[in-house]
Amino acid sequence: MEEIINKVAESGLIQLDLADFKPKNELVELDLAAQLWQGLVIREKDFRDWIKQNEWTLYTDKAVFVHCSADAIVPTWAYMLVASALEGIASDIHIGQKDELYRTMIHKAIVAQDPAQFIDGKVIIKGCSDIGSPEFAMVEMVKFLQPLVQSIMYGEPCSTVPVYKRKRV
């Protein structure tokens, strides 16, 4: 019987699955609306008391998105105090919405890759990945890879769509 040869493995193609770049940490919300005085404004003394008394360890190793769901003006210093309290506890701190934090974490995971492994490579970005915001992740991957690689393809090794090919000089 003839040995089965994996031609894709021997081709030198670098296959990337965007699911590998999904945030690993739990994303949790911190809504400052509960800290508004009469649902309107943040009072500094009350807010500072809340900062001192809040159980920040509940956010250990979690990615926290901080926002205010009420239609109120939250002073910049309030966000700064929250970020200061979470620093060293939460894995990530983001002011804004959950989808923004998710995208930021995907971007961080992509650019954390060692560029040397992609130099002059031929990369296939897997098409069917279990990841939120796949378009965002694909574009971030192209932005990261294009200066490094010979080519970028989308899909599976048996059926790819060419995305980029370096011009020969």
N, C-alpha and C positions, 0 to 999 in steps of 0.2 A: 504494500500500500504506500502511496506517495505522501510525503509529508506536506501538511497544509502550511502555506506561507502567507503571512499577513503582509500584503504589499503596502498597505497604508502605514504600518509601523516602520517598514523599511524605506519609505519614501522620504523621510526627513521632514514631513509636514508636522507643524506644531498645532495641535488641536486645543482650543480653549473652550471651556463650558462656562458661560456667564453665571451659572448657578453657583460656581465656586467663589464668586465675588459678592454674593448676597450677604447682608449683615448677619453676623453670628449672634450678636447680643440682642436681647429683648429691647424693643423700642417702647418707651413709656411716656405718657403725657404728664406735664405739670402745668395746669391751667391756673393762672393768677387771678381769675375772676372771683374766686372764693376769698381773696384777700382785699377786695375792694370795699371801702367804707360806703355803706348805703348803695352799693352797686355802681358807684360813680368814680371814685378816686382812691388812690393809695395814700394812706397817711403814714408818713415815715416812721414815727414811733411804733405804731401798731405793726407795721411791716417788719421792722427790725426785731421786734419781740417774736414774731412768727418765725423769722429766720433763725433766731436763737433756739426756739423750742421745737422746731420741726424735726422729725426723725429722718435725717438725710441718708442714713444707712440703708433705708428701703430702696435706694437707687444704686446700690453697690453693683458695679459691673453692668449697668443698664445704660442704654443710649436714651437720653432724655431730650424731648422737644418741649420747650417752654414757650407758652403763648398766653394770650388773654382772650377768651371767647366772648367776653362782654364788649359792647361798644363803648370803650373807655380809653382815655389816653394814659398809658402806663409810662412813667418816667424811665429814662435810660438807666438811672442808678438802680432801679428795682431789678432789672434784668442782670445788671452787674453783680448785685448782692446774691442773687440766686446762683449765678455762675460761680461765684466765689465759694458759696456753700457746697456746691456739687463738685468742685475741682478736687481731683484725687479720689473721688468716690465713684462717680459715673464714668462709664467708658467713653461717652461722647456727650457733649452738651450743645444743643442747637436752639437758637431763637427762631421760631417759626413753626411751620406745620410738619406733620409726620412724613409726608411725601418728600419734603425738602430734606429732612434728616436722612431718610432712606437713600436719596440720591447722593447726598454728601458722603455717606458711608460707602456706597458703591464706588464713587470716584476715588476715595482714599484707598480702597482695596486694590483698585486697578493701578494707580500710580505707585503703590508700594511694591509692585513687582520689580524684580531685578531686570533692568533693561538689557543687560548683557545676554540673557538667554534668548533674546529675540533678534539680535543683530544679524542682518542679512537672511533672516528666516522666511519661510513660507508658512503663513498662519491661516488656519481655518477657524473662524468663530462659529461655534455650534449654533444652529438655527433654532432648535426647540429647547430652550432653557426655561427652567422654572424660576423666573425672576420677575419681580415687579418692575415696571418702567423699562422694558427690554430695549426700546428705541434709545432711551437715554444711555443705557449701559453700552449698547452697540456703538453709539457715537463717541462716547468717552474712550472706548477701546480703540477705535480707529484713530482718534487724536493721539493716544499714547503710542500706538504701534507704528503708524505711518512713517515717522522719521527714522525708524529703526530697521524695518523689514524690507524684503524684496517684494513680497506680495501679501495681500489680505484677501481672503475669500470668506464667503458666508455660506453656511449650510452644513452638509455632511460630506465626507470624502468622496462618496459615490455620486454626489450631485451638488456641486458648488456654484455659487454666483460670484464672479470676480468683482471685487470692490476696488482694489488698488493694485497697480503694478508699477514698480519703480522704472523710470525711463533709463535706458542704457545711454551711457555717454561715450 
